[in-house]
Amino acid sequence: MFLLWMAVNSCAGIMYGAAYWESSFTSTNLIFYTWLLLSTGLLFWYLYNKWKDPIDYNEE
């Protein structure tokens, strides 16, 4: 999940230039950074919920 998140954000930010301010802050930058903050929060929420329960190795 982390690799997918990183691939999407690095592709949008670096390859398509949404992470860089050229002459001024644009709406593309706003959308990218809003998405980056929201998706980071959702990723941490997903990972926390995924890993909060211990693994039961004695299950048969």
C-alpha positions in Angstrom: 0.0 0.0 0.0 2.8 2.3 0.9 4.6 1.8 -2.5 1.3 2.5 -4.4 0.9 5.7 -2.3 4.5 6.8 -3.0 4.2 6.0 -6.7 1.0 8.1 -7.2 2.3 11.1 -5.2 5.8 11.1 -6.7 4.3 10.7 -10.2 1.9 13.6 -9.7 4.3 15.8 -7.8 7.6 15.3 -9.6 6.9 14.0 -13.0 3.9 16.2 -13.7 5.4 19.2 -11.8 2.5 19.7 -9.3 4.9 19.9 -6.4 6.9 22.8 -7.8 6.0 26.5 -7.6 7.1 28.1 -10.8 6.2 31.8 -10.6 3.4 31.6 -8.1 1.3 29.2 -6.1 -1.4 27.8 -8.5 -4.5 25.8 -8.1 -2.6 22.7 -9.3 -0.3 23.1 -6.4 -3.2 23.6 -4.0 -4.9 20.4 -5.2 -1.7 18.4 -5.1 -0.7 19.5 -1.5 -4.3 19.0 -0.3 -4.3 15.5 -1.7 -0.8 14.8 -0.3 -1.9 15.8 3.3 -5.2 13.9 3.0 -3.7 10.8 1.5 -0.9 10.7 4.1 -3.5 10.8 6.9 -5.5 8.1 5.2 -2.4 6.0 4.7 -1.4 6.3 8.4 -5.0 5.5 9.5 -5.1 2.4 7.2 -1.7 1.2 8.5 -2.7 1.8 12.1 -5.9 -0.2 11.7 -4.1 -2.9 9.8 -1.4 -3.4 12.4 -3.2 -2.6 15.7 -4.1 -6.2 16.4 -1.3 -8.7 17.2 -0.8 -11.6 14.9 -2.0 -14.8 16.4 0.5 -17.5 15.4 -1.2 -20.2 17.4 -4.3 -20.3 15.2 -5.1 -23.7 13.8 
